[in-house]
């Protein structure tokens, strides 16, 4: 941090006294004007932005080394989704004159030699994508501006659609191991056929 290599998160001045929210206008964002971001919203945006930047860098590197064109195309779609989401979150921070985290894209080498199989690349991408959707859900639950909730809701839908397509690629290539299931009570009772047949 002393050398300036690591991005410093935004800093807000501590208030001189406490205040209570006195109007529902506090929640307005896109409609009815905007209030400054609060510290919880800043934290969500900043750290989610860092995670999306990391995911984008990971996707660029994976797209360079993946062997299958189908996997390359899927992974590069992740770069495009991340780019749009980064632009939106950076613009929200800049509106309140807050710093943005430094991208790690400059650290990506020009190597096209795969350190992992396409199967492992897809597994990593699916895990990161699932965690990202969970973080967006947490941000929705804690943000208090409608416009932020709308952005995060759209991000979740984009990522869920993207992850569904990734799951289809993994199923098609027999890269998904079945997670153990509970007993099918209706099947055991002879009431219906199991979906596993």
N, C-alpha and C positions, 0 to 999 in steps of 0.2 A: 504494500500500500504506500510506503514511503517513496518508492520509485515511480509511483503512478501507473503501474502495470495493471493493478486490480481496480475495477470501477468502484467508486465510492457511492453507496446508496444515497438517495435524497435525504436531506436534513431539514426539519422544520423547527422553528423556534418554539420553545415550550410556552404555553399560555401563562399569563400573569394570574389568572383566576379561572375558575370553572364556569361553564355556561350550560344552559339547558336548551334543547331544541324547542322552539316555541311555535313552529308552523310546519305543516306538511310540505311546504315549499322546499324544505331541506332535501327532500328526496328527488326533486325535479332535476333533470339534467338536460336531455335533448329538448324537452318541451318546457317552456316557461323560464328559460334562462338557466345559467349554471352557477353553482357555488363552487368555491375552491375544493379541491380534493381533501378528504380527511386523511389522517395518518394510516388508518387501516387500508383504505383504498390505494394510497400511494404504495404501501408495502405489497399488496396483491399485484398491482400493475408492474412494479419494478421487478419483483422476483419472478413473476410469470413471464415477463419479457426476457429475462435472463435465460429461463428454461426454454422458451421458444427459440431464442437465438442459438442455444446449444443444440436443440433438435434440428434446426436448419443446417448448422455446420455438420452435424452427424449425417444428415440426409445427403448433403453435397458429397461428403467423403464416401458414403455407401454407394451413391449413384456412379461414382468414378470407378469403383472396383467390382460391382455386381456383374455376374456373368450373363444371366438371363435378361433379355430385352424387356420381358414383362416385369421383372423385378426392378430394373433400371427405371422404367417408365413410372411405375408405382412410387418408387422412392423420390423421383424428381417432382412428382405431383406434391409430395410433402414439402419440398423446397418452396414451391409456389404458394401453397397454403400458409406456410410459416411467414413468408415475405409479406403477404397481405396483413396478417395478424400483427406482425412487428410494426408495420407502418401505422396501424390504428393505435396501438398502445403507445408508441413513441409520440404520436401527435397529441394524445391525451396528456402525457407528461409535459410536453413542450407548451401546451396552453397555460399551464401553471408555472412555467419557467423552471421546471425541475430537470435534473440531469438524467441522461439515459445510460444504461449499461453499455460497455464496449463490446462489440461483436467479436467472436472468436474466429471469424471466417479467414482472417489472415494467417491463421495457424494451420490451415488445411494444406497438405503437401500436394504435389502433382502426380503422386503415385497412382497407378492403375492396377497394381498387384493386390489381389484380394487376400487380406489376412484371415477372412472368415468365409464360410460357405454362404450361398444365397439364403439357405434355410436359417442360419444363425443371424444374418442381417435382417431378415424379415421378423424373426423372433424379437430382436432388440427393438426394431421399429414399432412393433405392436405393443411391447411393454411400455416404451416411452410414451406412445400415443395414449395408452390407457391411463397412465399416471397423469398426463396432461389434462385429459377430460375430467379427472377427479379434482385436479387443482382449480380448473375453471368452475366446477360446481361449488367448491369451497369459496371462491371469490364471489360468486352470485349470492351465496348465503350471508356474506359479511359486508358486501358493498351496500351503500345507502343512497346511491344515485341511480335513477331509472335508466339513464343512457348507458351506464357501465353494465348493468344487468342485461340490457339488450345486446351489447357487444359480446359479452361472455356467452349468452344463450346462442348467438349465431356461431361463435367459435365452437361450441360443443356440437352443434348440428353438423358443421363442416367436418370436424374431426371424427364424429361418429360415422358419417357417411364414408369418409376416407378409410377408417379402420375396418368397416364392413367389407369394403373391396379388398383390403389386405388379407382379411380372414379367408375370403373366397380363394385368393391365390394360394394361401397356405393349405387349404382343404384340397384344392385341385392337385397340388403337388405332394399330398400325403405328408405334410409337415406338422400337422396338428394332432397331438396325442389326446385321446379322450380323457377328460377329467372324470374321476370316479363319480358315479351317480347314486342317488338313493334308490332303494328298492321301488320297483314299479308295482304298487299295491293293486291297481286295477288289473294289470296283466296277471299277477299272481292269483287274483280272484277269478281269472278267466273272463273278465268283462270286455277287454279290448286287446288288439294287437299292439305290441310295443313299437315305438318309432325306430328302435334299434334293428329291426329286421329289414 
